[in-house]
Amino acid sequence: MNKKIILRDDEMPKQWYNVTPDIPNGLLPPLDPETKQPMGPEKLGAVFPMGLLEQEMSSERFIDIPEEVQEILKIWRPSPLVRATNLEKALGTKAKIFFKNEGVSPVGSHKANSAVAQAYYNKREGVKRLTTETGAGQWGSALSFATSKFGIECKVYMVRVSFDQKPYRKSMMNTYGAEIVASPSPDTNTGRRILAQYPDTPGSLGIAISEALEDAATRDDTKYALGSVLNHVVLHQSIIGLESKKQMEIAGAYPDVIIGCCGGGSNFAGMACPWIPDYLEGKKIKFVGVEPASCPSLTMGKLAYDFGDVAQTTPLLYMYTLGHDFIPPGIHAGGLRYHGMSPIVSAMVRENIIEPIKVHQLECFEAGVLFAKTEGIIPAPETCHAIRGAIIEATKDLNDPKTILFNFSGHGLIDMASYDKFYAGELHNYDYPEEEIAKSMANLPKI
Ligand SMILES: Cc1ncc(COP(=O)(O)O)c(C=O)c1O
């Protein structure tokens, strides 16, 4: 048995897979918040390049990956598929556990898959500068790396709590030549308004998105890039699942369960979507999306039209949401602190294809430490949620020889301060903050 399955460069997929035409009962379109009518590409063109908007609305199942994008992805792709034999042994399970290691990208996570594609389409349309938000710092690093490859300037609004927790993410982004500020920042109207009202706020992805959008909307040379949630991001991440299908075949295995952590939904959807056609043809696959109990949009949120950001500047997306002004507790998986969820993942939860579960921060760090001690790689706190999900599945019945495939979305080498806090007993579980969520749910737009 091979411990890991490595594909050759020329076996890397040359097309992305778009799941949207295959989702039973389809997706509802984004709405213009003013007219409440479906929003066309004209208005969105102010902040996104047409190449990405075409992908956002596309009903083509397969879309070519431009050669320039393929060349950059080949710096680290195809990524390895690894059988977690040591973890299996430690758990005493008969289950086979496979993971797709997206931590091998230059910045340490899957986020680079979409960043390279987004930088490419912006460059193609003459964009000089990009703005973005970052939660864990992974997306900001990824876009900083990708813009440096295409000679585009980049400004990153980094959620305050992560900005303070992860100084080396800033150093990484600086290395690639990007500018970084803590969000909320004094650089935008939204930032100044929130700072005046809540000077000690930990920030949130919803706030950082508002700031990055405001910046892009007020400058002619600038567009905005989003690291998750939207259909085109999920499309770019499909390369994970497409590679994993080839690799599982080489391993002579087929997944009974596919697992990923869910922030905005892009890494999980990227792994899961390419397996959906098999599922629709009758293959029995269980898809499990793992989210934090402190920000449980899929398990405790509502499927509704809502804004993607706090300042209510985005189109209305039909998604599971906790309310756009919900500010989640400052847990150490910053990339999972988002009030909403990708419309694609939301639709598949609605159709009972994906089963969401919520887990607590401490059990996730425990899972991450066990993974580090057995498989050697220290996972990002977000990824620890997927590992926890895999352990739950593998230990339900230790004698069940099921095959589990999970997405290892990123390594945690720049998250060691969080691990130190965990060892020092300074991390706590946050339960579903019912009152806060009820308050923000009351502010959902009325459609
Ligand atoms: C390592 C890692 N995994 C997962 C996520 C969650 O994002 P998504 O759900 O879009 O994959 C993030 C987001 O920052 C991340 O950095």
The ligand as an SDF file (V2000), in Angstrom:
LIG
                    3D

 16 16  0  0  0  0  0  0  0  0999 V2000
   -6.8570   26.8100    6.5230 C   0  0  0  0  0  0  0  0  0  0  0  0
   -8.2690   27.2460    6.2900 C   0  0  0  0  0  0  0  0  0  0  0  0
   -9.2160   26.3220    6.2110 N   0  0  0  0  0  0  0  0  0  0  0  0
  -10.5070   26.6510    6.0340 C   0  0  0  0  0  0  0  0  0  0  0  0
  -10.9020   27.9690    5.9390 C   0  0  0  0  0  0  0  0  0  0  0  0
  -12.3500   28.2780    5.7880 C   0  0  0  0  0  0  0  0  0  0  0  0
  -12.7140   28.8640    4.5770 O   0  0  0  0  0  0  0  0  0  0  0  0
  -13.5730   28.0970    3.5200 P   0  0  0  0  0  0  0  0  0  0  0  0
  -14.7640   27.5650    4.2310 O   0  0  0  0  0  0  0  0  0  0  0  0
  -13.9170   29.0960    2.4960 O   0  0  0  0  0  0  0  0  0  0  0  0
  -12.7140   27.0120    2.9580 O   0  0  0  0  0  0  0  0  0  0  0  0
   -9.9420   28.9880    5.9960 C   0  0  0  0  0  0  0  0  0  0  0  0
  -10.3380   30.3970    5.8610 C   0  0  0  0  0  0  0  0  0  0  0  0
   -9.6170   31.3120    6.0850 O   0  0  0  0  0  0  0  0  0  0  0  0
   -8.5920   28.6040    6.1900 C   0  0  0  0  0  0  0  0  0  0  0  0
   -7.6390   29.5320    6.2680 O   0  0  0  0  0  0  0  0  0  0  0  0
  1  2  1  0
  2  3  1  0
  2 15  2  0
  3  4  2  0
  4  5  1  0
  5  6  1  0
  5 12  2  0
  6  7  1  0
  7  8  1  0
  8  9  2  0
  8 10  1  0
  8 11  1  0
 12 13  1  0
 12 15  1  0
 13 14  2  0
 15 16  1  0
M  END
$$$$
